[in-house]
C-alpha cells in the first residue's frame, strides 16, 4: 500500500499563462516556473544572498542582492 501523496508546491500565481505567438519556433520553459516557485517557497536564493557581503552604499542600491542572484541564476536569457 502506498502513502497518500500531498502537493509539494502550491503555486501562488494564476495557473493560466498567456504566451504571445509568433512565426518563430516556440520552446517551452515551464520548468523555470516550477523552479521559481520552489525558490520562493524554500527561500534558497534569499538564504544565499544573506551570506554575501554587499559593500554597496544602501542609498545607491537599485536592485537587491537577491534580485541580482535570481537574474544571474536564470538559465534562460
C-alpha positions in Angstrom: 0.0 0.0 0.0 1.3 3.4 -0.9 1.3 6.5 1.1 -1.0 9.4 0.2 0.9 11.9 -1.9 0.4 15.6 -1.0 1.2 18.6 -3.1 4.8 19.6 -2.8 4.4 23.1 -4.1 1.2 25.1 -4.5 1.8 28.0 -6.9 1.0 31.4 -5.6 0.2 32.8 -9.0 -2.6 32.3 -11.6 -2.0 29.0 -13.3 -3.2 30.3 -16.6 -0.3 31.6 -18.7 -0.7 33.7 -21.8 2.1 33.3 -24.4 2.2 35.6 -27.3 2.7 33.6 -30.5 4.9 34.5 -33.4 6.0 32.8 -36.6 9.2 31.8 -34.9 9.7 28.4 -33.3 8.4 28.5 -29.7 10.1 26.4 -27.0 8.7 25.8 -23.5 10.4 26.7 -20.3 7.7 25.6 -18.0 10.3 24.1 -15.7 11.5 27.6 -15.0 8.1 28.4 -13.4 8.4 25.4 -11.2 12.0 26.3 -10.2 10.9 29.9 -9.4 8.1 28.6 -7.2 10.4 26.2 -5.4 12.9 29.0 -4.8 10.1 31.3 -3.4 8.8 28.5 -1.2 12.2 27.4 0.1 13.9 30.7 0.2 17.1 29.3 -1.4 18.3 32.4 -3.2 17.4 34.7 -0.3 19.4 32.5 2.1 22.4 32.6 -0.3 22.1 36.4 -0.7 22.2 36.9 3.1 25.6 35.2 3.2 27.1 37.5 0.6 28.7 40.7 1.8 27.4 43.7 -0.2 29.8 46.7 0.0 27.4 49.0 -1.9 26.1 52.2 -0.3 22.5 51.4 0.8 21.1 54.6 -0.6 22.5 53.9 -4.1 21.2 50.3 -4.4 18.7 49.8 -7.1 18.5 46.0 -7.1 18.9 43.8 -4.0 21.4 41.0 -3.9 18.5 38.6 -4.0 17.2 40.1 -7.3 20.7 40.1 -8.8 21.3 36.5 -7.9 17.9 35.4 -9.3 18.7 37.2 -12.6 22.2 35.7 -12.7 21.0 32.1 -11.9 18.2 32.2 -14.5 19.3 29.7 -17.2 17.2 31.2 -19.9 18.0 34.7 -21.2 
